[in-house]
Amino acid sequence: MKNLLVPTDFSEASRNAFLYAVKLAELLRPEAIEVVHVYLPETSGEADFIPPVVELMESRQEMLRQFVSELAEESAPLPCPVKHEVLVGFPADELTQVSAHYSFIVMGAKEERGILEKVLGSVSSSVSQRAHCPVFLIPRGAAYKPYRNIIYASNFDSANKAVLEKLVRFNQNFNAHLHFVHIRQEQDSPLDGALESIFGELFEDGEPGFAFDVVELDADSVADGLNNYAEKIGSGLIVMATRHRSFWQSILHRSETKRMAFAANTPLMVLHLKG
């Protein structure tokens, strides 16, 4: 297994994401956890002023070193080596670009705050839409607990064979009870086709080695329905599938996955459909 990527902005949310990633690493056994800070230097409006980029980078590198050192000491003994690196650029763009080299991204999920975030979305929601590997979004204060129940948000897209294979392969690490949960909305089409694909994948090689069920629920929104069901059964993880989107698509498209990134009370893992 390749490394886990943990982005940090030195916030409590990213600190919590690191602690969560350490617990995941005990089971997933990555080669390393890599903590990355993406720094975008501020520039002066005066054309003759050149920011001291070297000094600023050294300062950020020292901040990151101390951040990782403190968390590594708090999490000792660590299940694998921990590395760290400072990158320069726009955070969502840089993290999306490097995501192809990792097995998973584990990052803190933040609520929308200002008007700009409501329009553009946070870094976490943008990365979850655009990354080249699965993304864990960890709500503020959420601690890792064993995955005895995993919720998979079911609709026609989520019945994609490749994504279901990823889910089943991921669950081999936990042997959790899978709950395929469909939140009914107005003008929904019947789920028969999606259910046929789900059952076909699960029974392709015989009876699956884990328990599962299929649930249909009514709720005011997908986020509310999934969060309420997760609380009811004590689920440690919600999984959703989304289509890869470009930067501008991710801004303009208010998908359920993006809404869930801001609303989740339970850790969320985002898998990606091609196209």
C-alpha positions in Angstrom: 0.0 0.0 0.0 1.2 3.5 -0.8 1.4 6.4 1.7 -1.4 8.3 3.4 -1.5 12.0 2.7 -2.5 14.3 5.6 -2.8 18.0 4.6 -2.4 20.5 7.4 -3.0 24.2 7.9 -2.0 23.8 11.6 -5.6 24.0 12.6 -7.3 21.8 15.2 -9.2 20.2 12.3 -6.0 19.1 10.6 -4.5 18.1 13.9 -7.4 15.8 14.5 -7.1 14.4 11.0 -3.5 13.4 11.7 -4.5 11.5 14.8 -7.3 9.8 12.8 -4.8 8.8 10.1 -2.5 7.2 12.6 -5.3 4.9 13.8 -6.2 4.1 10.2 -2.5 3.3 9.5 -2.5 0.7 12.2 -5.0 -1.3 10.0 -4.2 -0.2 6.5 -0.4 -0.5 6.9 0.8 2.2 4.5 4.5 2.7 3.9 4.3 6.1 5.6 2.1 9.0 6.6 3.1 12.1 4.8 2.0 15.4 6.3 1.9 18.2 3.7 1.4 21.9 4.2 0.7 24.0 1.1 1.8 27.6 1.5 0.6 30.5 -0.7 2.9 33.5 0.0 1.2 36.8 0.2 2.6 39.5 -2.1 2.7 43.2 -1.7 0.9 45.6 -4.0 4.2 47.5 -4.5 5.9 46.3 -7.6 9.4 47.0 -6.2 8.8 44.8 -3.1 10.0 41.2 -3.3 8.8 39.1 -0.4 11.5 37.2 1.5 10.3 33.8 0.1 13.3 31.8 1.4 12.8 33.1 4.9 9.1 32.5 4.8 9.6 29.0 3.5 12.1 28.2 6.3 9.6 29.5 8.8 6.8 27.3 7.4 9.1 24.3 7.4 10.0 24.8 11.0 6.3 25.2 11.9 5.5 22.0 10.1 8.4 20.2 11.7 7.2 21.2 15.2 3.6 20.3 14.3 4.6 16.8 13.2 7.0 16.3 16.1 4.4 17.2 18.7 1.7 15.0 17.1 4.1 12.1 16.6 5.1 12.2 20.3 1.4 12.3 21.3 0.6 9.3 19.0 3.6 7.1 19.9 4.3 4.4 19.1 3.6 5.1 15.5 2.6 2.3 13.1 4.8 3.6 10.3 7.2 6.4 9.5 5.9 10.0 9.3 7.3 12.4 6.7 6.6 16.0 6.1 6.9 18.5 3.2 6.0 22.1 2.5 4.6 22.9 -1.0 4.0 26.3 -2.6 0.8 27.1 -4.5 -3.0 27.1 -4.2 -3.8 24.4 -1.6 -6.6 22.6 -3.5 -4.7 22.6 -6.8 -1.5 21.3 -5.2 -3.2 18.6 -3.2 -5.2 17.4 -6.2 -2.0 17.2 -8.3 -0.1 15.1 -5.8 -3.0 12.9 -4.8 -2.3 10.5 -7.6 0.8 9.3 -5.7 -1.2 8.3 -2.5 -3.6 5.6 -1.5 -5.8 7.9 0.6 -6.0 11.5 1.7 -7.1 12.1 5.3 -8.1 15.7 5.9 -10.2 17.8 8.3 -13.6 18.8 7.1 -14.5 22.4 7.9 -17.8 24.2 8.0 -18.6 27.0 5.5 -17.9 30.3 7.2 -17.6 33.4 5.0 -19.4 34.3 1.8 -16.3 33.3 -0.3 -16.3 29.8 1.1 -20.0 29.4 0.5 -19.5 30.3 -3.2 -16.2 28.6 -3.8 -16.3 25.8 -1.2 -13.6 24.9 1.2 -10.3 23.3 0.3 -11.6 20.0 1.8 -14.7 19.9 -0.4 -12.8 20.9 -3.5 -10.1 18.2 -2.9 -12.8 15.6 -2.3 -14.4 16.4 -5.7 -11.1 16.5 -7.7 -8.6 14.1 -6.1 -7.2 11.0 -7.8 -7.5 8.8 -4.8 -10.2 8.3 -2.1 -10.5 11.1 0.4 -11.4 10.8 4.1 -13.1 14.0 5.5 -12.9 14.0 9.3 -15.3 16.3 11.1 -13.9 18.5 13.9 -13.5 16.5 17.1 -14.4 13.1 15.5 -12.2 10.3 16.9 -11.5 7.0 15.2 -13.6 4.1 16.3 -13.6 0.6 14.8 -15.6 0.3 11.6 -18.3 -2.2 12.7 -20.9 -0.5 10.5 -20.2 1.3 7.3 -22.9 3.2 5.4 -22.7 3.4 1.6 -25.0 6.1 0.1 -26.8 4.3 -2.7 -28.1 5.7 -5.9 -27.6 4.9 -9.6 -24.0 6.3 -9.8 -22.9 4.5 -6.6 -23.9 1.1 -8.2 -20.9 1.6 -10.5 -19.0 -1.7 -10.7 -15.5 -0.2 -10.2 -16.5 1.8 -7.2 -18.3 -1.1 -5.6 -15.1 -3.2 -6.1 -13.1 -0.4 -4.3 -15.6 -0.5 -1.4 -15.6 -4.3 -1.0 -11.7 -4.3 -1.2 -11.5 -1.6 1.4 -13.9 -3.4 3.7 -11.6 -6.5 3.7 -9.5 -4.6 6.2 -12.5 -4.3 8.6 -15.1 -6.9 7.8 -17.7 -4.3 8.7 -21.5 -4.6 8.2 -22.2 -2.7 5.0 -25.5 -0.7 4.9 -26.5 0.4 1.4 -28.7 3.4 2.3 -30.9 5.2 -0.3 -32.4 8.5 0.8 -35.6 8.9 -1.2 -36.2 12.3 -2.7 -39.1 13.7 -4.8 -39.2 12.4 -8.3 -36.8 9.6 -7.6 -36.6 6.8 -10.0 -36.9 3.2 -8.7 -33.7 1.7 -7.4 -34.2 -1.7 -9.1 -31.3 -1.2 -11.6 -28.9 0.0 -8.9 -29.9 -2.8 -6.5 -29.3 -5.4 -9.2 -25.8 -4.0 -9.8 -25.0 -3.9 -6.1 -26.2 -7.5 -5.5 -24.4 -8.7 -8.7 -21.1 -7.3 -7.4 -21.5 -8.6 -3.9 -22.3 -12.1 -5.0 -20.0 -12.3 -8.0 -17.5 -14.6 -6.3 -20.1 -16.4 -4.1 -21.7 -15.2 -0.9 -19.8 -12.2 0.6 -17.8 -12.7 3.8 -19.5 -9.7 5.5 -23.0 -8.8 6.5 -24.9 -6.2 4.5 -28.4 -4.9 4.1 -30.2 -2.4 1.9 -32.3 0.4 3.4 -34.5 3.1 1.9 -35.4 6.1 4.0 -37.3 9.4 3.6 -35.5 12.5 4.8 -35.5 16.3 4.1 -32.0 15.9 2.6 -29.5 13.3 1.8 -27.1 14.7 4.4 -29.8 14.7 7.2 -30.9 11.2 6.3 -27.4 9.7 6.3 -26.3 11.5 9.4 -29.4 10.4 11.3 -29.0 6.8 10.2 -25.3 6.8 11.1 -26.2 8.0 14.6 -28.9 5.4 14.9 -26.7 2.4 14.1 -23.5 3.8 15.5 -21.7 3.9 12.1 -18.1 4.9 12.2 -17.9 5.8 8.5 -20.1 7.0 5.6 -19.0 6.4 2.0 -20.2 8.4 -1.0 -19.3 8.2 -4.7 -18.8 11.3 -6.8 -17.7 12.1 -10.3 -14.3 13.8 -10.8 -14.8 17.5 -11.5 -12.6 20.2 -12.7 -12.0 23.3 -10.6 -14.8 25.3 -12.2 -17.1 22.3 -12.2 -16.6 21.8 -8.5 -17.4 25.5 -7.9 -20.6 25.5 -10.0 -21.9 22.0 -9.1 -23.5 21.8 -5.6 -23.5 18.0 -5.5 -24.8 15.9 -2.5 -21.2 14.9 -1.8 -20.1 18.5 -1.5 -23.1 19.3 0.8 -22.2 16.2 2.8 -18.6 17.4 3.2 -19.9 20.4 5.1 -22.7 18.7 7.0 -21.3 15.3 8.1 -21.1 14.5 11.8 -19.5 11.1 11.0 -16.2 10.7 9.1 -16.9 10.6 5.3 -14.9 8.7 2.6 -15.3 9.9 -1.0 -14.8 7.5 -3.8 -14.5 8.7 -7.4 -16.3 7.7 -10.6 -14.6 8.3 -13.9 -16.2 10.7 -16.3 
